[in-house]
Amino acid sequence: MAIKYVSQTATNGYSVGIDSNDGSAKALAKLTLDSAITGASANDTIIVNDGTYTSTTYFNITKNLTINPENPEAVVLKRTGAQTEVIYMRVSGCALTLGPLI
């Protein structure tokens, strides 16, 4: 079980993420939640820095993960485009634990 970090801004001790980073530290954060989910292993925890994170379709989760915000209620997950859902996660055959996200 490892911790992976995601950040779009240089706040809270994070560097602005780059999806080619491994996400293993705040200075090596991923830029997008999609990349962090894809790069995480089963039972990892993903810590998401403050901000709004979007997906054009859905966040596809196929392994046991925990996703927590760096700061409670300071992370917004949403879809882009004309879809009516604020967020859509497809969780397939696994467990997902979410912290206090918006």
MOPAC internal coordinates of N, CA, C and O (Angstrom, degrees):
PM7 1SCF
backbone

  N    0.0000 0     0.00 0     0.00 0    0    0    0
  C    1.4492 1     0.00 0     0.00 0    1    0    0
  C    1.5211 1   109.04 1     0.00 0    2    1    0
  O    1.2310 1   121.29 1   -54.77 1    3    2    1
  N    1.2964 1   115.13 1   125.23 1    3    2    1
  C    1.4656 1   121.20 1  -178.65 1    5    3    2
  C    1.5236 1   108.93 1  -125.52 1    6    5    3
  O    1.2310 1   121.47 1   -14.56 1    7    6    5
  N    1.3094 1   114.79 1   165.44 1    7    6    5
  C    1.4545 1   121.26 1   174.06 1    9    7    6
  C    1.5201 1   107.52 1  -107.06 1   10    9    7
  O    1.2310 1   120.92 1   -47.51 1   11   10    9
  N    1.3225 1   115.85 1   132.49 1   11   10    9
  C    1.4666 1   123.28 1   175.78 1   13   11   10
  C    1.5217 1   108.10 1  -116.53 1   14   13   11
  O    1.2310 1   120.37 1   -35.79 1   15   14   13
  N    1.3258 1   116.91 1   144.21 1   15   14   13
  C    1.4587 1   122.15 1  -177.03 1   17   15   14
  C    1.5243 1   110.93 1  -116.23 1   18   17   15
  O    1.2310 1   121.16 1   -33.88 1   19   18   17
  N    1.3441 1   115.38 1   146.12 1   19   18   17
  C    1.4617 1   122.59 1   179.16 1   21   19   18
  C    1.5167 1   107.68 1  -132.97 1   22   21   19
  O    1.2310 1   120.22 1   -45.45 1   23   22   21
  N    1.3391 1   117.19 1   134.55 1   23   22   21
  C    1.4603 1   119.46 1   178.58 1   25   23   22
  C    1.5148 1   111.57 1  -155.31 1   26   25   23
  O    1.2310 1   121.37 1   -41.58 1   27   26   25
  N    1.3405 1   114.99 1   138.42 1   27   26   25
  C    1.4577 1   121.42 1   174.58 1   29   27   26
  C    1.5235 1   111.52 1  -104.92 1   30   29   27
  O    1.2310 1   120.35 1   173.28 1   31   30   29
  N    1.3271 1   116.93 1    -6.72 1   31   30   29
  C    1.4624 1   121.11 1  -178.15 1   33   31   30
  C    1.5231 1   110.58 1  -136.53 1   34   33   31
  O    1.2310 1   121.16 1   -20.40 1   35   34   33
  N    1.3073 1   115.40 1   159.60 1   35   34   33
  C    1.4679 1   121.62 1   176.86 1   37   35   34
  C    1.5222 1   108.74 1   -92.83 1   38   37   35
  O    1.2310 1   120.84 1  -109.42 1   39   38   37
  N    1.3287 1   116.00 1    70.58 1   39   38   37
  C    1.4609 1   122.74 1   177.54 1   41   39   38
  C    1.5175 1   108.96 1  -132.20 1   42   41   39
  O    1.2310 1   120.66 1   -15.00 1   43   42   41
  N    1.3235 1   116.34 1   165.00 1   43   42   41
  C    1.4682 1   122.03 1   176.44 1   45   43   42
  C    1.5287 1   113.12 1    56.72 1   46   45   43
  O    1.2310 1   120.24 1  -150.43 1   47   46   45
  N    1.3297 1   117.14 1    29.57 1   47   46   45
  C    1.4610 1   121.15 1   179.36 1   49   47   46
  C    1.5169 1   115.16 1    83.62 1   50   49   47
  O    1.2310 1   119.83 1  -175.01 1   51   50   49
  N    1.3204 1   117.93 1     4.99 1   51   50   49
  C    1.4678 1   123.08 1   179.31 1   53   51   50
  C    1.5190 1   110.68 1   -91.88 1   54   53   51
  O    1.2310 1   121.24 1   -26.14 1   55   54   53
  N    1.3281 1   115.23 1   153.86 1   55   54   53
  C    1.4609 1   122.40 1   162.96 1   57   55   54
  C    1.5191 1   106.51 1   -93.13 1   58   57   55
  O    1.2310 1   120.31 1   -22.91 1   59   58   57
  N    1.3405 1   117.02 1   157.09 1   59   58   57
  C    1.4621 1   119.26 1   172.72 1   61   59   58
  C    1.5246 1   107.05 1   -62.03 1   62   61   59
  O    1.2310 1   121.01 1   -51.74 1   63   62   61
  N    1.3177 1   115.68 1   128.26 1   63   62   61
  C    1.4554 1   120.39 1  -174.78 1   65   63   62
  C    1.5157 1   113.89 1   -69.66 1   66   65   63
  O    1.2310 1   121.64 1   -20.28 1   67   66   65
  N    1.3065 1   114.47 1   159.72 1   67   66   65
  C    1.4660 1   124.57 1   173.50 1   69   67   66
  C    1.5218 1   105.63 1  -134.71 1   70   69   67
  O    1.2310 1   120.00 1   -52.31 1   71   70   69
  N    1.3155 1   117.61 1   127.69 1   71   70   69
  C    1.4588 1   119.79 1  -175.03 1   73   71   70
  C    1.5261 1   113.86 1   -62.86 1   74   73   71
  O    1.2310 1   119.71 1   159.83 1   75   74   73
  N    1.3253 1   118.15 1   -20.17 1   75   74   73
  C    1.4684 1   118.93 1   176.34 1   77   75   74
  C    1.5299 1   111.94 1   -79.19 1   78   77   75
  O    1.2310 1   119.72 1   169.54 1   79   78   77
  N    1.3401 1   118.14 1   -10.46 1   79   78   77
  C    1.4720 1   120.90 1   173.17 1   81   79   78
  C    1.5234 1   109.02 1   -67.21 1   82   81   79
  O    1.2310 1   120.82 1   -18.41 1   83   82   81
  N    1.3416 1   116.03 1   161.59 1   83   82   81
  C    1.4674 1   118.77 1   178.55 1   85   83   82
  C    1.5254 1   113.07 1   -88.60 1   86   85   83
  O    1.2310 1   119.76 1   172.85 1   87   86   85
  N    1.3388 1   118.06 1    -7.15 1   87   86   85
  C    1.4539 1   121.18 1   177.19 1   89   87   86
  C    1.5143 1   114.80 1    74.33 1   90   89   87
  O    1.2310 1   119.70 1  -167.17 1   91   90   89
  N    1.3157 1   118.17 1    12.83 1   91   90   89
  C    1.4630 1   121.69 1  -173.54 1   93   91   90
  C    1.5265 1   114.65 1   -78.74 1   94   93   91
  O    1.2310 1   120.00 1   170.64 1   95   94   93
  N    1.3227 1   117.61 1    -9.36 1   95   94   93
  C    1.4665 1   122.08 1  -179.99 1   97   95   94
  C    1.5179 1   108.50 1  -152.79 1   98   97   95
  O    1.2310 1   120.76 1   -18.16 1   99   98   97
  N    1.3337 1   116.16 1   161.84 1   99   98   97
  C    1.4629 1   119.57 1   179.12 1  101   99   98
  C    1.5234 1   111.37 1   -59.50 1  102  101   99
  O    1.2310 1   120.05 1   147.37 1  103  102  101
  N    1.3195 1   117.50 1   -32.63 1  103  102  101
  C    1.4654 1   121.82 1   178.59 1  105  103  102
  C    1.5333 1   111.91 1   -76.18 1  106  105  103
  O    1.2310 1   120.35 1   165.87 1  107  106  105
  N    1.3319 1   116.93 1   -14.13 1  107  106  105
  C    1.4691 1   122.13 1  -179.51 1  109  107  106
  C    1.5245 1   110.87 1  -120.56 1  110  109  107
  O    1.2310 1   120.78 1  -147.00 1  111  110  109
  N    1.3328 1   116.12 1    33.00 1  111  110  109
  C    1.4680 1   121.55 1  -175.56 1  113  111  110
  C    1.5237 1   112.16 1   -64.14 1  114  113  111
  O    1.2310 1   121.39 1   -26.83 1  115  114  113
  N    1.3208 1   114.96 1   153.17 1  115  114  113
  C    1.4619 1   122.11 1   168.67 1  117  115  114
  C    1.5289 1   107.42 1   -77.83 1  118  117  115
  O    1.2310 1   119.85 1   -23.27 1  119  118  117
  N    1.3245 1   117.90 1   156.73 1  119  118  117
  C    1.4579 1   121.87 1   177.72 1  121  119  118
  C    1.5247 1   112.10 1   -85.91 1  122  121  119
  O    1.2310 1   120.32 1   141.35 1  123  122  121
  N    1.3332 1   117.00 1   -38.65 1  123  122  121
  C    1.4628 1   120.29 1  -174.60 1  125  123  122
  C    1.5256 1   111.10 1  -116.45 1  126  125  123
  O    1.2310 1   121.45 1   -30.59 1  127  126  125
  N    1.3184 1   114.84 1   149.41 1  127  126  125
  C    1.4592 1   120.19 1   176.64 1  129  127  126
  C    1.5237 1   110.43 1   -66.14 1  130  129  127
  O    1.2310 1   120.14 1   144.02 1  131  130  129
  N    1.3259 1   117.34 1   -35.98 1  131  130  129
  C    1.4694 1   120.41 1   177.09 1  133  131  130
  C    1.5223 1   111.26 1   -56.29 1  134  133  131
  O    1.2310 1   120.33 1   135.04 1  135  134  133
  N    1.3291 1   116.98 1   -44.96 1  135  134  133
  C    1.4631 1   120.95 1  -179.81 1  137  135  134
  C    1.5239 1   111.19 1   -66.57 1  138  137  135
  O    1.2310 1   120.29 1   140.93 1  139  138  137
  N    1.3174 1   117.04 1   -39.07 1  139  138  137
  C    1.4648 1   120.13 1   178.79 1  141  139  138
  C    1.5268 1   111.15 1   -65.25 1  142  141  139
  O    1.2310 1   120.46 1   137.82 1  143  142  141
  N    1.3394 1   116.73 1   -42.18 1  143  142  141
  C    1.4631 1   120.50 1   178.42 1  145  143  142
  C    1.5241 1   110.23 1   -62.49 1  146  145  143
  O    1.2310 1   120.53 1   134.62 1  147  146  145
  N    1.3252 1   116.59 1   -45.38 1  147  146  145
  C    1.4635 1   120.88 1   179.65 1  149  147  146
  C    1.5309 1   111.34 1   -62.87 1  150  149  147
  O    1.2310 1   120.15 1   138.51 1  151  150  149
  N    1.3346 1   117.32 1   -41.49 1  151  150  149
  C    1.4618 1   121.50 1  -175.81 1  153  151  150
  C    1.5144 1   114.85 1   -82.17 1  154  153  151
  O    1.2310 1   119.92 1   167.12 1  155  154  153
  N    1.3158 1   117.75 1   -12.88 1  155  154  153
  C    1.4615 1   120.60 1  -178.79 1  157  155  154
  C    1.5268 1   110.56 1   -77.17 1  158  157  155
  O    1.2310 1   121.55 1   -26.96 1  159  158  157
  N    1.3099 1   114.64 1   153.04 1  159  158  157
  C    1.4609 1   121.08 1   173.10 1  161  159  158
  C    1.5224 1   109.01 1   -96.92 1  162  161  159
  O    1.2310 1   120.71 1   -15.40 1  163  162  161
  N    1.3135 1   116.25 1   164.60 1  163  162  161
  C    1.4631 1   120.77 1   177.95 1  165  163  162
  C    1.5216 1   110.15 1   -54.78 1  166  165  163
  O    1.2310 1   121.01 1   -42.42 1  167  166  165
  N    1.3199 1   115.67 1   137.58 1  167  166  165
  C    1.4598 1   125.22 1   177.65 1  169  167  166
  C    1.5267 1   114.34 1    74.89 1  170  169  167
  O    1.2310 1   119.73 1  -171.28 1  171  170  169
  N    1.3259 1   118.12 1     8.72 1  171  170  169
  C    1.4666 1   121.02 1   174.32 1  173  171  170
  C    1.5237 1   109.83 1   -73.99 1  174  173  171
  O    1.2310 1   121.30 1   -18.55 1  175  174  173
  N    1.3164 1   115.12 1   161.45 1  175  174  173
  C    1.4580 1   122.91 1   172.93 1  177  175  174
  C    1.5189 1   107.79 1  -112.90 1  178  177  175
  O    1.2310 1   120.64 1   -47.33 1  179  178  177
  N    1.3257 1   116.38 1   132.67 1  179  178  177
  C    1.4594 1   121.95 1   176.82 1  181  179  178
  C    1.5200 1   107.23 1  -108.91 1  182  181  179
  O    1.2310 1   120.92 1   -55.82 1  183  182  181
  N    1.3360 1   115.84 1   124.18 1  183  182  181
  C    1.4601 1   122.16 1   177.01 1  185  183  182
  C    1.5242 1   107.03 1  -103.93 1  186  185  183
  O    1.2310 1   120.90 1   -55.91 1  187  186  185
  N    1.3382 1   115.88 1   124.09 1  187  186  185
  C    1.4551 1   121.74 1  -175.21 1  189  187  186
  C    1.5248 1   109.38 1  -108.71 1  190  189  187
  O    1.2310 1   120.66 1   -57.48 1  191  190  189
  N    1.3372 1   116.35 1   122.52 1  191  190  189
  C    1.4637 1   121.02 1   178.69 1  193  191  190
  C    1.5285 1   109.90 1   -68.94 1  194  193  191
  O    1.2310 1   120.73 1   -19.43 1  195  194  193
  N    1.3121 1   116.20 1   160.57 1  195  194  193
  C    1.4625 1   122.96 1  -178.59 1  197  195  194
  C    1.5293 1   111.02 1   -51.66 1  198  197  195
  O    1.2310 1   120.60 1   -39.39 1  199  198  197
  N    1.3278 1   116.45 1   140.61 1  199  198  197
  C    1.4554 1   121.40 1   176.38 1  201  199  198
  C    1.5152 1   111.64 1   144.48 1  202  201  199
  O    1.2310 1   121.40 1     6.14 1  203  202  201
  N    1.3317 1   114.93 1  -173.86 1  203  202  201
  C    1.4596 1   122.54 1   178.70 1  205  203  202
  C    1.5196 1   108.38 1  -111.30 1  206  205  203
  O    1.2310 1   120.77 1   -53.22 1  207  206  205
  N    1.3109 1   116.13 1   126.78 1  207  206  205
  C    1.4567 1   122.79 1  -177.83 1  209  207  206
  C    1.5166 1   108.30 1  -118.16 1  210  209  207
  O    1.2310 1   120.76 1   -49.09 1  211  210  209
  N    1.3265 1   116.15 1   130.91 1  211  210  209
  C    1.4595 1   120.57 1  -173.54 1  213  211  210
  C    1.5175 1   111.39 1  -121.72 1  214  213  211
  O    1.2310 1   121.91 1   -19.67 1  215  214  213
  N    1.3134 1   113.94 1   160.33 1  215  214  213
  C    1.4583 1   122.37 1   172.36 1  217  215  214
  C    1.5196 1   106.71 1  -139.94 1  218  217  215
  O    1.2310 1   119.99 1   -39.67 1  219  218  217
  N    1.3273 1   117.62 1   140.33 1  219  218  217
  C    1.4627 1   119.97 1  -178.95 1  221  219  218
  C    1.5181 1   112.02 1   -75.67 1  222  221  219
  O    1.2310 1   119.84 1   155.61 1  223  222  221
  N    1.3149 1   117.91 1   -24.39 1  223  222  221
  C    1.4615 1   120.06 1   178.89 1  225  223  222
  C    1.5261 1   109.69 1  -118.03 1  226  225  223
  O    1.2310 1   120.59 1   104.62 1  227  226  225
  N    1.3190 1   116.48 1   -75.38 1  227  226  225
  C    1.4551 1   121.76 1   179.37 1  229  227  226
  C    1.5210 1   108.06 1  -163.05 1  230  229  227
  O    1.2310 1   121.09 1   -16.66 1  231  230  229
  N    1.3185 1   115.52 1   163.34 1  231  230  229
  C    1.4511 1   120.57 1   172.84 1  233  231  230
  C    1.5247 1   106.19 1   -87.08 1  234  233  231
  O    1.2310 1   119.91 1   -64.36 1  235  234  233
  N    1.3255 1   117.77 1   115.64 1  235  234  233
  C    1.4608 1   123.32 1  -174.59 1  237  235  234
  C    1.5231 1   109.39 1   -95.78 1  238  237  235
  O    1.2310 1   120.65 1   -65.89 1  239  238  237
  N    1.3210 1   116.37 1   114.11 1  239  238  237
  C    1.4632 1   121.26 1  -175.62 1  241  239  238
  C    1.5182 1   108.44 1  -117.25 1  242  241  239
  O    1.2310 1   121.01 1   -60.99 1  243  242  241
  N    1.3292 1   115.67 1   119.01 1  243  242  241
  C    1.4621 1   120.98 1  -176.61 1  245  243  242
  C    1.5237 1   112.25 1  -124.43 1  246  245  243
  O    1.2310 1   120.56 1  -163.64 1  247  246  245
  N    1.3204 1   116.54 1    16.36 1  247  246  245
  C    1.4729 1   121.34 1   178.22 1  249  247  246
  C    1.5230 1   108.34 1  -147.34 1  250  249  247
  O    1.2310 1   120.40 1   -21.40 1  251  250  249
  N    1.3110 1   116.84 1   158.60 1  251  250  249
  C    1.4596 1   120.92 1   178.44 1  253  251  250
  C    1.5239 1   109.47 1   -64.55 1  254  253  251
  O    1.2310 1   120.34 1   -57.27 1  255  254  253
  N    1.3290 1   116.95 1   122.73 1  255  254  253
  C    1.4638 1   122.22 1  -179.90 1  257  255  254
  C    1.5157 1   110.30 1  -141.34 1  258  257  255
  O    1.2310 1   121.50 1   -24.21 1  259  258  257
  N    1.3182 1   114.74 1   155.79 1  259  258  257
  C    1.4560 1   122.49 1   168.32 1  261  259  258
  C    1.5200 1   106.15 1  -118.43 1  262  261  259
  O    1.2310 1   120.19 1   -49.80 1  263  262  261
  N    1.3295 1   117.24 1   130.20 1  263  262  261
  C    1.4613 1   122.03 1   178.06 1  265  263  262
  C    1.5173 1   107.61 1  -121.30 1  266  265  263
  O    1.2310 1   120.71 1   -62.17 1  267  266  265
  N    1.3250 1   116.24 1   117.83 1  267  266  265
  C    1.4596 1   122.51 1  -178.87 1  269  267  266
  C    1.5212 1   110.34 1  -125.60 1  270  269  267
  O    1.2310 1   120.43 1   -31.26 1  271  270  269
  N    1.3284 1   116.78 1   148.74 1  271  270  269
  C    1.4619 1   119.83 1   173.93 1  273  271  270
  C    1.5223 1   110.34 1   -79.91 1  274  273  271
  O    1.2310 1   120.48 1   -25.45 1  275  274  273
  N    1.3148 1   116.69 1   154.55 1  275  274  273
  C    1.4655 1   120.33 1   171.57 1  277  275  274
  C    1.5260 1   109.34 1   -62.10 1  278  277  275
  O    1.2310 1   120.80 1   137.22 1  279  278  277
  N    1.3259 1   116.07 1   -42.78 1  279  278  277
  C    1.4676 1   122.63 1   178.08 1  281  279  278
  C    1.5324 1   108.35 1  -127.08 1  282  281  279
  O    1.2310 1   119.91 1   -48.13 1  283  282  281
  N    1.3236 1   117.77 1   131.87 1  283  282  281
  C    1.4662 1   120.20 1  -178.06 1  285  283  282
  C    1.5325 1   112.39 1   -53.48 1  286  285  283
  O    1.2310 1   121.41 1   -45.70 1  287  286  285
  N    1.3136 1   114.91 1   134.30 1  287  286  285
  C    1.4577 1   124.67 1   175.94 1  289  287  286
  C    1.5275 1   114.11 1    59.79 1  290  289  287
  O    1.2310 1   120.37 1  -155.01 1  291  290  289
  N    1.3373 1   116.90 1    24.99 1  291  290  289
  C    1.4658 1   121.21 1   177.56 1  293  291  290
  C    1.5279 1   111.61 1  -110.24 1  294  293  291
  O    1.2310 1   120.59 1  -174.10 1  295  294  293
  N    1.3394 1   116.48 1     5.90 1  295  294  293
  C    1.4582 1   121.91 1   179.24 1  297  295  294
  C    1.5252 1   108.31 1  -120.65 1  298  297  295
  O    1.2310 1   120.93 1   -50.52 1  299  298  297
  N    1.3382 1   115.83 1   129.48 1  299  298  297
  C    1.4564 1   122.15 1   177.66 1  301  299  298
  C    1.5215 1   107.66 1  -113.86 1  302  301  299
  O    1.2310 1   120.65 1   -49.68 1  303  302  301
  N    1.3368 1   116.36 1   130.32 1  303  302  301
  C    1.4543 1   121.74 1   174.51 1  305  303  302
  C    1.5213 1   107.48 1  -110.23 1  306  305  303
  O    1.2310 1   120.26 1   -49.92 1  307  306  305
  N    1.3326 1   117.11 1   130.08 1  307  306  305
  C    1.4612 1   118.77 1   179.59 1  309  307  306
  C    1.5146 1   111.24 1  -154.41 1  310  309  307
  O    1.2310 1   121.71 1   -15.85 1  311  310  309
  N    1.3264 1   114.33 1   164.15 1  311  310  309
  C    1.4550 1   121.85 1   175.95 1  313  311  310
  C    1.5131 1   109.31 1   -92.67 1  314  313  311
  O    1.2310 1   120.89 1   -29.38 1  315  314  313
  N    1.3077 1   115.90 1   150.62 1  315  314  313
  C    1.4561 1   120.64 1   173.44 1  317  315  314
  C    1.5204 1   108.34 1   -94.38 1  318  317  315
  O    1.2310 1   120.62 1   -13.50 1  319  318  317
  N    1.3024 1   116.42 1   166.50 1  319  318  317
  C    1.4554 1   120.33 1   176.80 1  321  319  318
  C    1.5148 1   112.62 1    88.09 1  322  321  319
  O    1.2310 1   121.21 1    18.27 1  323  322  321
  N    1.3194 1   115.29 1  -161.73 1  323  322  321
  C    1.4645 1   121.48 1  -171.53 1  325  323  322
  C    1.5250 1   113.50 1   -93.56 1  326  325  323
  O    1.2310 1   119.44 1  -171.73 1  327  326  325
  N    1.3244 1   118.67 1     8.27 1  327  326  325
  C    1.4571 1   120.01 1  -179.67 1  329  327  326
  C    1.5305 1   110.22 1   -63.43 1  330  329  327
  O    1.2310 1   121.03 1   -29.62 1  331  330  329
  N    1.3080 1   115.63 1   150.38 1  331  330  329
  C    1.4586 1   119.93 1  -178.32 1  333  331  330
  C    1.5177 1   112.93 1   -84.42 1  334  333  331
  O    1.2310 1   119.69 1   159.94 1  335  334  333
  N    1.3111 1   118.20 1   -20.06 1  335  334  333
  C    1.4628 1   120.50 1  -179.40 1  337  335  334
  C    1.5214 1   110.66 1   -74.08 1  338  337  335
  O    1.2310 1   120.94 1   -39.94 1  339  338  337
  N    1.3150 1   115.81 1   140.06 1  339  338  337
  C    1.4576 1   119.59 1   173.02 1  341  339  338
  C    1.5196 1   108.48 1   -70.59 1  342  341  339
  O    1.2310 1   120.46 1   136.04 1  343  342  341
  N    1.3175 1   116.73 1   -43.96 1  343  342  341
  C    1.4580 1   121.48 1   176.29 1  345  343  342
  C    1.5246 1   108.43 1  -147.80 1  346  345  343
  O    1.2310 1   121.27 1   -31.87 1  347  346  345
  N    1.2946 1   115.18 1   148.13 1  347  346  345
  C    1.4524 1   120.32 1   176.05 1  349  347  346
  C    1.5100 1   107.01 1  -137.02 1  350  349  347
  O    1.2310 1   120.59 1   -56.48 1  351  350  349
  N    1.3301 1   116.48 1   123.52 1  351  350  349
  C    1.4522 1   121.48 1   176.02 1  353  351  350
  C    1.5146 1   107.58 1  -119.19 1  354  353  351
  O    1.2310 1   120.93 1   -49.97 1  355  354  353
  N    1.2999 1   115.83 1   130.03 1  355  354  353
  C    1.4562 1   120.06 1   174.00 1  357  355  354
  C    1.5170 1   106.88 1  -100.27 1  358  357  355
  O    1.2310 1   120.82 1   -68.18 1  359  358  357
  N    1.3033 1   116.03 1   111.82 1  359  358  357
  C    1.4579 1   122.36 1  -179.09 1  361  359  358
  C    1.5230 1   107.52 1  -108.49 1  362  361  359
  O    1.2310 1   120.76 1   -64.30 1  363  362  361
  N    1.3251 1   116.15 1   115.70 1  363  362  361
  C    1.4608 1   121.19 1  -172.48 1  365  363  362
  C    1.5213 1   111.15 1  -115.52 1  366  365  363
  O    1.2310 1   120.28 1   -71.17 1  367  366  365
  N    1.3296 1   117.07 1   108.83 1  367  366  365
  C    1.4714 1   121.44 1   171.71 1  369  367  366
  C    1.5060 1   115.07 1    62.00 1  370  369  367
  O    1.2310 1   120.12 1  -146.75 1  371  370  369
  N    1.3156 1   117.38 1    33.25 1  371  370  369
  C    1.4587 1   120.50 1  -178.16 1  373  371  370
  C    1.5235 1   109.26 1  -153.10 1  374  373  371
  O    1.2310 1   120.65 1    -3.06 1  375  374  373
  N    1.3106 1   116.35 1   176.94 1  375  374  373
  C    1.4598 1   121.45 1   179.01 1  377  375  374
  C    1.5204 1   109.30 1  -108.86 1  378  377  375
  O    1.2310 1   120.79 1   -40.54 1  379  378  377
  N    1.3270 1   116.10 1   139.46 1  379  378  377
  C    1.4503 1   122.12 1   177.65 1  381  379  378
  C    1.5179 1   107.92 1  -125.54 1  382  381  379
  O    1.2310 1   120.36 1   -51.41 1  383  382  381
  N    1.3183 1   116.91 1   128.59 1  383  382  381
  C    1.4500 1   122.39 1   175.39 1  385  383  382
  C    1.5098 1   107.98 1  -114.17 1  386  385  383
  O    1.2310 1   120.30 1   -54.88 1  387  386  385
  N    1.3448 1   117.03 1   125.12 1  387  386  385
  C    1.4644 1   121.71 1   179.90 1  389  387  386
  C    1.5174 1   110.12 1  -112.79 1  390  389  387
  O    1.2310 1   121.15 1   -42.62 1  391  390  389
  N    1.3302 1   115.40 1   137.38 1  391  390  389
  C    1.4474 1   121.25 1   172.85 1  393  391  390
  C    1.5136 1   109.52 1   -83.68 1  394  393  391
  O    1.2310 1   119.88 1    12.07 1  395  394  393
  N    1.3392 1   117.83 1  -167.93 1  395  394  393
  C    1.4759 1   122.05 1  -176.48 1  397  395  394
  C    1.5271 1   113.18 1   -74.87 1  398  397  395
  O    1.2310 1   121.40 1  -101.11 1  399  398  397
  N    1.3397 1   114.93 1    78.89 1  399  398  397
  C    1.4543 1   122.77 1   178.77 1  401  399  398
  C    1.5229 1   108.44 1   -97.06 1  402  401  399
  O    1.2310 1   120.22 1   -15.89 1  403  402  401
  N    1.3253 1   117.18 1   164.11 1  403  402  401
  C    1.4597 1   121.32 1   175.05 1  405  403  402
  C    1.5227 1   108.23 1  -107.90 1  406  405  403
  O    1.2310 1   120.10 1   180.00 1  407  406  405

